[in-house]
């Protein structure tokens, strides 16, 4: 059991279980070995320990006692350490970042002397982490703080691990449930479309289409007109006609893509459903600039060679940027726009 790939026979926690509540009893049952283990954790002073290091120290604390090693590995403590992504050591305290299930984190702090356990907030854990490298910064109430939480607090949050990766479907269902097909319920969607622009240039609809009824009429006229054109007809050839109805660029690069996008929105306005909602928003030109924030190298500038998650990160990010740029360019061209996306790393 020398690496994080080692498996523990302990059953995973339920979402209602708390590591902070269960750990004190587990520490009490193996108090002697745990005292030795935590003394090993804090013996080298302040440091950031990865999962592999934590597992190795846990194993070493049992010495040559193989039955004891197996008992620790298969018990609750073995499960917790296996689930710990990293730990911040600030003697005599050790703060653990425990990921018990996908999307489920718990942060605890253990005193190496008396093995007391305290649950801490994510902010408190990050402050411990910052203290490792710049204690003055960590104590500064005016230091930079970036909140990656939802900007709109009314947006529903995914709570089940099984929902990971299905965020778009979830949002589409939520949004379609708010739209009843009645004109008054369409106002948020209409306001969103009216606000679309790129550097001040209107996209998709102009300010003249300020009601759902006007928008539906314009969509109907455009769909009838465009159905008579060849599918490959470039948008530029009927752009002026679209503008007469209050429709701006952004619907597509050809008659076919414009017709599809018009149809998706018409379906949403008449009878909202998650499928058409998702299809329509996949065509909306709203993403042109992207900021990628990579923390590689920010935490832990020393003695990181060979540790997990360090090798090739810069190359990986650059490869992702190139792929993302190509994807954005393809989407923007298909939307009928001549815009160069910008990606800041």
C-alpha positions as CSV (number, residue, x, y, z in Angstrom):
1,X,0.0,0.0,0.0
2,X,2.5,2.5,-1.1
3,X,0.5,4.7,-3.5
4,X,-2.8,6.3,-3.9
5,X,-3.8,3.6,-6.3
6,X,-4.0,1.2,-3.3
7,X,-7.6,0.4,-2.5
8,X,-9.1,0.2,0.9
9,X,-11.8,-2.3,1.7
10,X,-13.6,0.3,3.8
11,X,-17.0,1.1,2.3
12,X,-17.2,4.6,0.8
13,X,-19.0,7.2,2.9
14,X,-22.6,8.1,2.1
15,X,-23.2,11.8,1.4
16,X,-24.8,12.2,4.8
17,X,-21.7,10.9,6.6
18,X,-19.0,13.3,7.9
19,X,-15.3,12.5,8.1
20,X,-15.0,15.1,10.9
21,X,-17.6,13.3,12.9
22,X,-16.3,9.8,12.4
23,X,-12.5,10.4,12.5
24,X,-12.1,11.1,16.3
25,X,-13.3,7.6,17.1
26,X,-11.2,6.0,14.4
27,X,-8.1,7.9,15.8
28,X,-8.9,6.7,19.3
29,X,-9.0,3.1,18.3
30,X,-5.5,3.3,16.7
31,X,-4.2,6.0,19.0
32,X,-0.6,4.7,19.3
33,X,-0.1,4.2,15.6
34,X,-1.8,7.5,14.7
35,X,0.4,9.4,17.2
36,X,3.4,7.9,15.4
37,X,1.9,8.7,12.0
38,X,1.1,12.3,12.7
39,X,4.5,12.8,14.3
40,X,6.0,11.7,11.0
41,X,3.8,14.1,9.2
42,X,4.9,17.1,11.2
43,X,8.6,16.0,11.8
44,X,9.8,17.8,8.6
45,X,8.1,21.1,9.4
46,X,5.9,23.1,7.1
47,X,5.1,21.4,3.8
48,X,2.4,20.3,1.3
49,X,2.0,16.6,1.2
50,X,0.5,14.7,-1.7
51,X,-1.5,11.5,-1.4
52,X,1.4,9.2,-2.1
53,X,3.5,10.8,0.7
54,X,0.6,10.5,3.2
55,X,0.1,6.9,2.3
56,X,3.9,6.1,2.7
57,X,4.0,7.8,6.1
58,X,0.9,5.9,7.3
59,X,2.5,2.7,6.2
60,X,5.8,3.5,7.8
61,X,4.1,4.3,11.2
62,X,3.2,0.6,11.6
63,X,6.8,-0.4,11.3
64,X,7.3,-4.1,10.4
65,X,3.9,-5.1,11.8
66,X,2.2,-6.4,8.7
67,X,-1.1,-7.3,10.3
68,X,-1.3,-3.7,11.7
69,X,-0.5,-2.3,8.3
70,X,-3.3,-4.3,6.8
71,X,-5.7,-3.2,9.5
72,X,-4.9,0.5,9.0
73,X,-5.2,0.2,5.3
74,X,-8.5,-1.6,5.4
75,X,-10.1,0.6,8.1
76,X,-11.7,4.0,8.1
77,X,-8.4,5.8,8.4
78,X,-7.0,4.1,5.4
79,X,-10.0,5.0,3.5
80,X,-9.7,8.7,4.5
81,X,-6.1,8.9,3.6
82,X,-6.7,7.2,0.3
83,X,-9.4,9.8,-0.3
84,X,-7.2,12.7,0.7
85,X,-5.8,14.6,-2.3
86,X,-3.3,16.7,-0.3
87,X,-2.6,17.9,3.2
88,X,-1.1,21.1,4.5
89,X,1.3,20.6,7.4
90,X,1.7,23.6,9.8
91,X,3.1,21.9,12.9
92,X,1.4,20.9,15.2
93,X,-1.6,21.0,12.8
94,X,-2.3,19.0,9.6
95,X,-5.1,20.1,7.4
96,X,-6.6,17.5,5.0
97,X,-8.5,18.0,1.7
98,X,-10.6,14.9,1.5
99,X,-12.6,14.0,-1.6
100,X,-14.9,11.2,-0.5
101,X,-17.0,11.2,-3.6
102,X,-16.9,12.9,-7.0
103,X,-17.8,16.6,-6.4
104,X,-17.9,16.1,-2.6
105,X,-15.1,17.6,-0.5
106,X,-14.5,17.9,3.2
107,X,-11.7,19.8,4.9
108,X,-10.5,18.8,8.4
109,X,-7.7,19.8,10.6
110,X,-6.0,17.4,13.1
111,X,-3.7,18.3,16.0
112,X,-0.7,16.0,16.0
113,X,-0.4,16.2,19.7
114,X,-3.8,15.3,21.1
115,X,-5.3,14.1,17.8
116,X,-8.2,16.4,18.1
117,X,-10.2,16.8,14.9
118,X,-11.9,20.0,13.6
119,X,-13.9,20.6,10.4
120,X,-12.8,23.7,8.6
121,X,-14.2,25.7,5.7
122,X,-12.6,25.6,2.2
123,X,-11.5,29.2,2.8
124,X,-9.7,28.3,6.0
125,X,-8.0,25.4,4.2
126,X,-6.8,27.7,1.4
127,X,-5.5,30.1,4.0
128,X,-3.5,27.3,5.5
129,X,-2.1,26.5,2.1
130,X,-1.2,30.1,1.4
131,X,0.5,30.3,4.8
132,X,3.0,27.8,3.6
133,X,4.4,30.1,1.0
134,X,3.6,33.6,2.2
135,X,2.3,34.0,5.7
136,X,2.0,37.8,5.3
137,X,-0.2,37.3,2.3
138,X,-2.4,34.8,4.1
139,X,-3.0,37.2,6.9
140,X,-3.7,40.1,4.7
141,X,-7.5,40.7,4.6
142,X,-7.0,42.8,1.4
143,X,-5.2,40.1,-0.6
144,X,-6.5,39.0,-3.9
145,X,-9.4,36.6,-3.6
146,X,-11.0,35.0,-6.7
147,X,-14.5,33.5,-6.2
148,X,-15.3,30.8,-8.8
149,X,-18.8,30.3,-7.5
150,X,-21.9,30.9,-9.6
151,X,-22.4,34.6,-10.5
152,X,-26.1,34.2,-10.5
153,X,-27.1,32.8,-7.1
154,X,-30.6,31.9,-8.4
155,X,-29.1,29.4,-10.7
156,X,-29.8,25.8,-9.5
157,X,-26.8,23.8,-8.4
158,X,-26.1,20.2,-9.4
159,X,-25.9,18.1,-6.2
160,X,-25.6,14.5,-7.5
161,X,-22.2,13.1,-8.6
162,X,-24.1,11.4,-11.5
163,X,-24.9,14.8,-12.8
164,X,-21.3,15.7,-13.5
165,X,-20.8,16.3,-17.2
166,X,-24.5,16.8,-17.8
167,X,-24.7,20.5,-16.8
168,X,-26.0,21.7,-20.1
169,X,-28.9,19.2,-20.1
170,X,-29.7,20.3,-16.5
171,X,-29.7,24.0,-17.4
172,X,-31.8,23.4,-20.5
173,X,-34.4,21.5,-18.5
174,X,-34.4,24.3,-15.8
175,X,-34.8,27.1,-18.4
176,X,-37.5,25.3,-20.4
177,X,-39.5,24.8,-17.2
178,X,-39.4,28.6,-16.7
179,X,-40.8,29.3,-20.1
180,X,-44.5,28.5,-20.5
181,X,-44.9,29.6,-24.1
182,X,-46.8,32.7,-23.0
183,X,-45.4,36.1,-24.2
184,X,-44.8,37.4,-20.6
185,X,-42.7,34.3,-19.6
186,X,-40.4,34.9,-22.6
187,X,-39.2,38.3,-21.4
188,X,-36.0,36.9,-19.8
189,X,-35.1,35.1,-23.1
190,X,-35.9,38.2,-25.1
191,X,-33.9,40.4,-22.9
192,X,-30.9,38.1,-23.3
193,X,-31.1,38.1,-27.0
194,X,-31.5,41.9,-27.1
195,X,-28.3,42.2,-25.0
196,X,-26.2,40.1,-27.4
197,X,-23.5,42.1,-29.1
198,X,-19.9,42.0,-30.1
199,X,-18.0,45.2,-29.3
200,X,-21.1,47.2,-29.6
201,X,-22.4,45.6,-32.7
202,X,-25.8,43.9,-32.3
203,X,-26.1,40.2,-32.9
204,X,-29.1,38.1,-33.8
205,X,-31.9,40.6,-33.2
206,X,-32.2,44.4,-33.2
207,X,-33.9,46.6,-30.6
208,X,-37.0,46.8,-32.8
209,X,-37.9,43.3,-31.8
210,X,-38.7,44.2,-28.3
211,X,-41.7,41.9,-27.7
212,X,-42.1,38.1,-28.1
213,X,-44.9,38.6,-30.7
214,X,-42.7,40.8,-32.9
215,X,-39.9,38.3,-32.7
216,X,-42.1,35.4,-33.6
217,X,-43.4,37.4,-36.6
218,X,-39.9,38.1,-37.8
219,X,-38.9,34.5,-37.4
220,X,-41.9,33.3,-39.4
221,X,-41.2,35.8,-42.3
222,X,-37.5,34.8,-42.3
223,X,-38.3,31.0,-42.3
224,X,-40.7,31.4,-45.2
225,X,-38.2,33.4,-47.2
226,X,-35.2,31.3,-46.5
227,X,-36.9,28.0,-47.4
228,X,-37.0,29.2,-51.0
229,X,-33.2,29.6,-51.1
230,X,-30.5,27.0,-51.9
231,X,-29.1,25.5,-48.8
232,X,-25.6,26.7,-49.6
233,X,-26.6,30.3,-50.2
234,X,-24.1,32.6,-48.2
235,X,-25.6,34.7,-45.5
236,X,-24.2,37.9,-47.1
237,X,-26.7,37.4,-50.0
238,X,-29.7,37.8,-47.8
239,X,-28.3,39.8,-44.9
240,X,-30.1,43.0,-46.0
241,X,-33.4,41.2,-46.1
242,X,-32.9,39.9,-42.6
243,X,-32.1,43.3,-41.3
244,X,-35.4,44.6,-42.7
245,X,-37.1,42.2,-40.4
246,X,-34.9,43.2,-37.4
247,X,-32.7,40.1,-37.6
248,X,-28.9,40.8,-37.3
249,X,-25.9,38.6,-38.1
250,X,-25.2,35.5,-36.0
251,X,-27.9,33.1,-37.2
252,X,-25.6,31.2,-39.5
253,X,-23.2,31.3,-42.4
254,X,-25.5,29.8,-45.0
255,X,-29.3,29.6,-45.6
256,X,-29.4,26.1,-44.2
257,X,-27.7,26.9,-40.8
258,X,-29.8,30.1,-40.6
259,X,-33.0,28.1,-41.2
260,X,-32.1,25.5,-38.5
261,X,-31.3,28.2,-35.9
262,X,-34.5,30.1,-36.8
263,X,-36.5,26.9,-36.4
264,X,-34.9,26.1,-33.0
265,X,-35.8,29.5,-31.6
266,X,-39.4,29.3,-33.1
267,X,-39.9,25.9,-31.3
268,X,-38.6,27.3,-28.0
269,X,-41.0,30.3,-28.3
270,X,-44.0,28.1,-29.2
271,X,-43.5,25.1,-26.9
272,X,-40.3,25.2,-24.8
273,X,-38.5,21.9,-24.4
274,X,-35.0,21.0,-23.2
275,X,-33.9,19.5,-26.5
276,X,-34.7,22.6,-28.6
277,X,-33.4,24.9,-25.9
278,X,-30.1,23.1,-25.9
279,X,-29.9,23.1,-29.7
280,X,-30.7,26.8,-29.9
281,X,-28.2,27.9,-27.3
282,X,-25.5,25.8,-29.0
283,X,-25.9,28.2,-31.9
284,X,-26.0,31.5,-30.0
285,X,-22.8,33.6,-30.6
286,X,-21.9,34.5,-27.1
287,X,-18.3,33.3,-26.5
288,X,-15.5,35.2,-28.1
289,X,-13.0,35.7,-25.3
290,X,-11.8,33.1,-22.8
291,X,-9.5,33.3,-19.8
292,X,-7.8,30.1,-18.7
293,X,-6.4,30.4,-15.1
294,X,-3.8,27.7,-14.5
295,X,-2.4,27.5,-11.0
296,X,0.5,25.2,-12.0
297,X,3.5,26.4,-10.2
298,X,1.7,28.8,-7.9
299,X,1.4,26.4,-5.0
300,X,4.7,24.7,-4.3
301,X,7.7,26.2,-6.2
302,X,10.2,23.9,-4.5
303,X,10.7,20.1,-4.5
304,X,7.8,19.4,-6.8
305,X,9.7,17.4,-9.4
306,X,8.3,13.9,-9.6
307,X,5.2,14.6,-7.7
308,X,1.8,13.9,-9.2
309,X,0.1,16.6,-11.4
310,X,3.2,18.5,-12.1
311,X,4.7,17.1,-15.3
312,X,3.7,18.4,-18.7
313,X,1.1,20.9,-17.3
314,X,2.3,23.8,-19.4
315,X,2.4,21.7,-22.6
316,X,-1.0,20.4,-21.8
317,X,-2.5,23.8,-21.4
318,X,-1.0,25.1,-24.6
319,X,-2.3,22.1,-26.5
320,X,-5.8,22.7,-25.0
321,X,-5.6,26.4,-26.1
322,X,-4.8,25.4,-29.7
323,X,-7.7,22.9,-29.8
324,X,-10.1,25.4,-28.1
325,X,-9.1,28.1,-30.6
326,X,-9.9,25.9,-33.5
327,X,-13.2,24.9,-32.0
328,X,-14.1,28.6,-31.4
329,X,-13.1,29.6,-34.9
330,X,-15.2,26.8,-36.4
331,X,-18.2,27.8,-34.4
332,X,-17.9,31.5,-35.1
333,X,-17.6,30.9,-38.8
334,X,-20.7,28.7,-38.7
335,X,-22.5,31.5,-37.0
336,X,-21.7,33.7,-40.0
337,X,-19.4,36.0,-38.1
338,X,-15.9,37.3,-39.0
339,X,-14.4,37.5,-35.5
340,X,-11.1,36.3,-34.1
341,X,-11.4,34.8,-30.6
342,X,-9.0,35.7,-27.9
343,X,-7.7,33.2,-25.3
344,X,-5.7,34.5,-22.4
345,X,-3.7,32.0,-20.3
